Amino acid sequence: MPRVETAYIQLGGNKPDTPDWFFRCVSEEIPLLGKITALSSCYETEPWGFDSPDRFLNAVVAVETDLSPEQLMQTLLRIEKKAGRHRKSEKGYESRILDLDVLALGEQIVNKKTIILPHPRLHLRNFVLQPFSQIAAQWVHPILGKTTLELLAGCTDPSEIKRLTNQYAALAIFGG
């Protein structure tokens, strides 16, 4: 029987339909991977790594799953495609309706062409660390040996990040 582990998945996007896809991911798509055990607040952030007038929404969800890292990543890519996202083949960032990244799968360390775990840049990004530390403050990075709170405290990313506290915004994104 496959081993069940907690996967931490980052949700992001900055297009008009992004809130609808966040809701759909949390209510319909991600539950197909396993049992959702935690969901962070939604954060509004400035674009990271490129210029865009449109701000991003970001959140992190924890799900207990028995999928392998490769199966998990392939499933998330199918969800992105269903949302209308087409990843660029060349490197670089751009606006997108939905971006789903596996931040970690338990304490697994994976370095394959299709997936690297833990996510190689999670410790560099406030928009990842803020919501991640909200739901998994004591998760320890298996390579860096630091908790998400310690990674957040040491993060030098100056990007502005704002937790959405408006109850109507939260309801619109994550449902009632």
C-alpha positions, 0 to 999 in steps of 0.5 A: 500500500502506498505511503500517505504523505502531506503535500503542500501545494502553492496556488497562484494567479493574476488573471480575472478568472483566478479567484474562480479557479482557486475556489474550483481547485479547493472545492473540486480538483485538489480533493481528488488528490486526497484529503485537504487538511489545511488551507492558508489565507489568500494573499495579494502580492506583486508579481515576482520575477517580471513586471505586470500591472496585475497583482497575484493571489497566492495561497497554500493548501495541505493535502494528504495524498498517496501519489508519487511526486511525479503523479502529483505534478502531472495531475497539477499540470492537467488542472492548470491546462484545464484552467486554460494555462499553457506553460511557456517552453522557454524560461521566464515568468508571465501573467497566468490564470493558475499556477500550481506548484508542489512546495514539498511532499512530506520530507522527500528530497527529489531531483528529477527533470519533471519535479524538484522537491522541496521546491528549489525557490520556496525559501526565496519568496515571501508569497510562498513563505507567508501562506506556507508558514501559516498552515505549516509553521513547524515543517522543516526543510529537509535540505536547509534544516529550517522551519518555514517560520525560520525561512520566513524570518530569514527571507530577503525578498522585499516584495509587498504581500498583503493578507486578504482580511475582507470576509467577502474577498475570502468568501469569493475565493474560497467559498462559504 
